[in-house]
């Protein structure tokens, strides 16, 4: 019995790993929310790997969103939250939106279509036992829908 306990006892060895600091990169967190009139996004930069503080906020950026119908919205930075920008915009399904960010002498641009998701066939809850990859046991929401077979789509359900 004592021999088995000794076999499971081990040593702890601290290993120091040097991680090279790469160049600072702009990080954009946000999306256009259908059904919302106030759109928000957060701008930060990358930081060193082992930093104990939150990523540095990006202040003073010029942020705009324009759609393919000619509407444009200029984001303003919130005075009470550095790096958080907001814009009053009512999104339109089927519109293509272009986000433009001017920061630190660089221009960043992204374009995306605001598409509608498929209709939900059913929504129900199933009980999952403890030990599933999602965490503790409990009820999980399940959504059934028919995905168009000829399109490559990615959905986010909230």
GROMACS elastic network, one bead per residue, 0.5 to 0.9 nm:
[ bonds ]
;  ai    aj funct       b0    kb
    1     4     6  0.52908   500
    1     5     6  0.66084   500
    1     6     6  0.88863   500
    2     5     6  0.52245   500
    2     6     6  0.63341   500
    2     7     6  0.87898   500
    3     6     6  0.51756   500
    3     7     6  0.63586   500
    4     7     6  0.51330   500
    4     8     6  0.67631   500
    5     8     6  0.54445   500
    5     9     6  0.65069   500
    6     9     6  0.51056   500
    6    10     6  0.80657   500
    7    10     6  0.76684   500
   19    48     6  0.85386   500
   19    49     6  0.71134   500
   19    50     6  0.86065   500
   20    48     6  0.84189   500
   20    49     6  0.84920   500
   21    24     6  0.86507   500
   21    47     6  0.81863   500
   21    48     6  0.58196   500
   21    49     6  0.73930   500
   22    25     6  0.87270   500
   22    46     6  0.88900   500
   22    47     6  0.86748   500
   22    48     6  0.78234   500
   23    46     6  0.82074   500
   23    47     6  0.89086   500
   24    45     6  0.61236   500
   24    46     6  0.53898   500
   24    47     6  0.68118   500
   24    48     6  0.88384   500
   25    44     6  0.84620   500
   25    45     6  0.53417   500
   25    46     6  0.53601   500
   25    47     6  0.84791   500
   26    43     6  0.70866   500
   26    44     6  0.61009   500
   26    46     6  0.66627   500
   26    58     6  0.81252   500
   26   103     6  0.87177   500
   27    42     6  0.81286   500
   27    43     6  0.57340   500
   27    44     6  0.51509   500
   27    45     6  0.53255   500
   27    46     6  0.67340   500
   27    58     6  0.89093   500
   28    41     6  0.70611   500
   28    42     6  0.59955   500
   28    44     6  0.67856   500
   28    45     6  0.85324   500
   29    40     6  0.87972   500
   29    41     6  0.55710   500
   29    42     6  0.50883   500
   29    43     6  0.64529   500
   29    44     6  0.83548   500
   30    39     6  0.83113   500
   30    40     6  0.63269   500
   30    42     6  0.63760   500
   30    43     6  0.87461   500
   31    39     6  0.76327   500
   31    40     6  0.74786   500
   31    41     6  0.70019   500
   32    36     6  0.83556   500
   32    39     6  0.61783   500
   32    40     6  0.79179   500
   32    41     6  0.89200   500
   32    89     6  0.88294   500
   32    91     6  0.71502   500
   32    97     6  0.87552   500
   32   114     6  0.79704   500
   33    36     6  0.55742   500
   33    37     6  0.80977   500
   33    38     6  0.84069   500
   33    39     6  0.66661   500
   33    40     6  0.88366   500
   33    90     6  0.87739   500
   33    91     6  0.72496   500
   34    37     6  0.81589   500
   34    90     6  0.75510   500
   34    91     6  0.56466   500
   34    92     6  0.73886   500
   34    93     6  0.76077   500
   34   114     6  0.82487   500
   35    90     6  0.73748   500
   35    91     6  0.72892   500
   36    39     6  0.69340   500
   36    88     6  0.89739   500
   36    89     6  0.79154   500
   36    90     6  0.66613   500
   36    91     6  0.76761   500
   37    87     6  0.82250   500
   37    88     6  0.55875   500
   37    89     6  0.51535   500
   37    91     6  0.75522   500
   38    86     6  0.66529   500
   38    87     6  0.57165   500
   38    89     6  0.60354   500
   38    90     6  0.77120   500
   39    75     6  0.86211   500
   39    85     6  0.83900   500
   39    86     6  0.55368   500
   39    87     6  0.52148   500
   39    88     6  0.62401   500
   39    89     6  0.64586   500
   39    90     6  0.85341   500
   40    75     6  0.83099   500
   40    84     6  0.71298   500
   40    85     6  0.56962   500
   40    87     6  0.65579   500
   40    88     6  0.89840   500
   41    75     6  0.88470   500
   41    83     6  0.83778   500
   41    84     6  0.59095   500
   41    85     6  0.53859   500
   41    86     6  0.65140   500
   41    87     6  0.89431   500
   42    57     6  0.79934   500
   42    58     6  0.82422   500
   42    82     6  0.87360   500
   42    83     6  0.55628   500
   42    85     6  0.61394   500
   42    86     6  0.88255   500
   43    56     6  0.87411   500
   43    57     6  0.60154   500
   43    58     6  0.52426   500
   43    59     6  0.78626   500
   43    61     6  0.86069   500
   43    82     6  0.87670   500
   43    83     6  0.50598   500
   43    84     6  0.64318   500
   43    85     6  0.78510   500
   44    55     6  0.60661   500
   44    56     6  0.54375   500
   44    59     6  0.84854   500
   44    83     6  0.63939   500
   44    84     6  0.89232   500
   45    55     6  0.61873   500
   45    56     6  0.56698   500
   45    57     6  0.65473   500
   45    58     6  0.66684   500
   46    49     6  0.87252   500
   46    55     6  0.61761   500
   46    56     6  0.73476   500
   47    50     6  0.83753   500
   47    51     6  0.67762   500
   47    54     6  0.84603   500
   47    55     6  0.58025   500
   47    56     6  0.71259   500
   48    51     6  0.54653   500
   48    55     6  0.88978   500
   50    53     6  0.89657   500
   51    54     6  0.76733   500
   51    55     6  0.82605   500
   53    56     6  0.83103   500
   54    57     6  0.85386   500
   56    83     6  0.83733   500
   57    82     6  0.59318   500
   57    84     6  0.80234   500
   58    61     6  0.69365   500
   58    82     6  0.71159   500
   58    84     6  0.82871   500
   58   103     6  0.83549   500
   59    77     6  0.75020   500
   59    82     6  0.62022   500
   59    83     6  0.52014   500
   59    84     6  0.83175   500
   59   103     6  0.86987   500
   60    77     6  0.75714   500
   60    83     6  0.82365   500
   60   103     6  0.74375   500
   60   104     6  0.89130   500
   61    77     6  0.82390   500
   61    83     6  0.85975   500
   61   101     6  0.66869   500
   61   102     6  0.57384   500
   61   104     6  0.77497   500
   62    74     6  0.78581   500
   62    75     6  0.74156   500
   62    76     6  0.81043   500
   62    77     6  0.89895   500
   62   100     6  0.79661   500
   62   101     6  0.56419   500
   62   102     6  0.50481   500
   62   103     6  0.66718   500
   63    73     6  0.86383   500
   63    74     6  0.60718   500
   63    75     6  0.52988   500
   63    76     6  0.75779   500
   63    77     6  0.89968   500
   63    85     6  0.79854   500
   63    99     6  0.73324   500
   63   100     6  0.57801   500
   63   102     6  0.65655   500
   63   103     6  0.86832   500
   64    72     6  0.70454   500
   64    73     6  0.56115   500
   64    75     6  0.57265   500
   64    87     6  0.85665   500
   64    98     6  0.80982   500
   64    99     6  0.58461   500
   64   100     6  0.53166   500
   64   101     6  0.66529   500
   64   102     6  0.89571   500
   65    71     6  0.83889   500
   65    72     6  0.57063   500
   65    73     6  0.52642   500
   65    74     6  0.66010   500
   65    75     6  0.78268   500
   65    87     6  0.87424   500
   65    97     6  0.64927   500
   65    98     6  0.54787   500
   65   100     6  0.63484   500
   65   101     6  0.89414   500
   66    69     6  0.82474   500
   66    70     6  0.66986   500
   66    71     6  0.55906   500
   66    73     6  0.62804   500
   66    74     6  0.87189   500
   66    96     6  0.83172   500
   66    97     6  0.56090   500
   66    98     6  0.53390   500
   66    99     6  0.67942   500
   66   100     6  0.84123   500
   67    70     6  0.57328   500
   67    71     6  0.55139   500
   67    72     6  0.65578   500
   67    92     6  0.89749   500
   67    95     6  0.62143   500
   67    96     6  0.54397   500
   67    98     6  0.62614   500
   68    71     6  0.74523   500
   68    95     6  0.63051   500
   68    96     6  0.55407   500
   68    97     6  0.66623   500
   68    98     6  0.82112   500
   69    95     6  0.74551   500
   69    96     6  0.84297   500
   72    89     6  0.85656   500
   73    87     6  0.63387   500
   73    88     6  0.71200   500
   73    89     6  0.66655   500
   74    86     6  0.83897   500
   74    87     6  0.63161   500
   74    88     6  0.85463   500
   75    85     6  0.57233   500
   75    86     6  0.50457   500
   75    88     6  0.80609   500
   76    84     6  0.84030   500
   76    85     6  0.52470   500
   76    86     6  0.54724   500
   76    87     6  0.65202   500
   77    80     6  0.87864   500
   77    81     6  0.78259   500
   77    82     6  0.72046   500
   77    83     6  0.67390   500
   77    84     6  0.57208   500
   77    86     6  0.64776   500
   78    81     6  0.53958   500
   78    82     6  0.66154   500
   78    83     6  0.76307   500
   78    84     6  0.57828   500
   78    85     6  0.57562   500
   78    86     6  0.70838   500
   79    82     6  0.67212   500
   79    84     6  0.86404   500
   80    84     6  0.87046   500
   81    84     6  0.56523   500
   81    85     6  0.84808   500
   82    85     6  0.83860   500
   91    95     6  0.78286   500
   91   114     6  0.80548   500
   92    95     6  0.56435   500
   92    96     6  0.88405   500
   92   114     6  0.72973   500
   93    96     6  0.86627   500
   93   113     6  0.82260   500
   93   114     6  0.53859   500
   93   115     6  0.56615   500
   93   116     6  0.62837   500
   94   113     6  0.64155   500
   94   114     6  0.54372   500
   94   115     6  0.53796   500
   94   116     6  0.74422   500
   95   112     6  0.85715   500
   95   113     6  0.58818   500
   95   114     6  0.57112   500
   95   115     6  0.77634   500
   96   111     6  0.68800   500
   96   112     6  0.55504   500
   96   114     6  0.61463   500
   96   115     6  0.88079   500
   97   110     6  0.82372   500
   97   111     6  0.55782   500
   97   112     6  0.54944   500
   97   113     6  0.62256   500
   97   114     6  0.73021   500
   98   109     6  0.68709   500
   98   110     6  0.56110   500
   98   112     6  0.66402   500
   98   113     6  0.89262   500
   99   108     6  0.80110   500
   99   109     6  0.55544   500
   99   110     6  0.52415   500
   99   111     6  0.63150   500
   99   112     6  0.86463   500
  100   107     6  0.70132   500
  100   108     6  0.56828   500
  100   110     6  0.67715   500
  100   111     6  0.88772   500
  101   106     6  0.81501   500
  101   107     6  0.57130   500
  101   108     6  0.50453   500
  101   109     6  0.64322   500
  102   105     6  0.68628   500
  102   106     6  0.57578   500
  102   108     6  0.64115   500
  102   109     6  0.88553   500
  103   106     6  0.54151   500
  103   107     6  0.64978   500
  103   108     6  0.80593   500
  104   107     6  0.84373   500
  112   115     6  0.89844   500
  116   119     6  0.88310   500
  117   120     6  0.86378   500
  117   147     6  0.87629   500
  117   153     6  0.87168   500
  117   154     6  0.89606   500
  117   155     6  0.69911   500
  117   156     6  0.89796   500
  118   121     6  0.89183   500
  118   145     6  0.66591   500
  118   146     6  0.67728   500
  118   147     6  0.64959   500
  118   148     6  0.79317   500
  119   145     6  0.64128   500
  119   146     6  0.76097   500
  120   123     6  0.72326   500
  120   143     6  0.68387   500
  120   144     6  0.61608   500
  120   146     6  0.78235   500
  121   143     6  0.75466   500
  121   144     6  0.53810   500
  121   146     6  0.74528   500
  122   142     6  0.81668   500
  122   143     6  0.59085   500
  122   144     6  0.51961   500
  122   145     6  0.70877   500
  123   141     6  0.70793   500
  123   142     6  0.57567   500
  123   144     6  0.64583   500
  124   140     6  0.83835   500
  124   141     6  0.58914   500
  124   142     6  0.54069   500
  124   143     6  0.67485   500
  124   144     6  0.86661   500
  125   139     6  0.59473   500
  125   140     6  0.53724   500
  125   142     6  0.57593   500
  125   143     6  0.87380   500
  126   138     6  0.82019   500
  126   139     6  0.53613   500
  126   140     6  0.53779   500
  126   141     6  0.66354   500
  126   142     6  0.70894   500
  127   137     6  0.73766   500
  127   138     6  0.54433   500
  127   140     6  0.62700   500
  128   131     6  0.85560   500
  128   132     6  0.70988   500
  128   136     6  0.83262   500
  128   137     6  0.53175   500
  128   138     6  0.54692   500
  128   139     6  0.60922   500
  128   140     6  0.69442   500
  129   132     6  0.66694   500
  129   136     6  0.74776   500
  129   138     6  0.67353   500
  129   139     6  0.89279   500
  130   133     6  0.89283   500
  130   135     6  0.70274   500
  130   138     6  0.75189   500
  131   134     6  0.80661   500
  131   135     6  0.65014   500
  131   136     6  0.63783   500
  131   137     6  0.69661   500
  132   135     6  0.58780   500
  132   136     6  0.70717   500
  132   137     6  0.73189   500
  133   136     6  0.84585   500
  134   137     6  0.86119   500
  135   138     6  0.89165   500
  137   140     6  0.89980   500
  143   157     6  0.88628   500
  146   149     6  0.85509   500
  147   150     6  0.88566   500
  147   151     6  0.81638   500
  147   153     6  0.79550   500
  148   151     6  0.58493   500
  148   152     6  0.82256   500
  148   153     6  0.83364   500
  149   152     6  0.78677   500
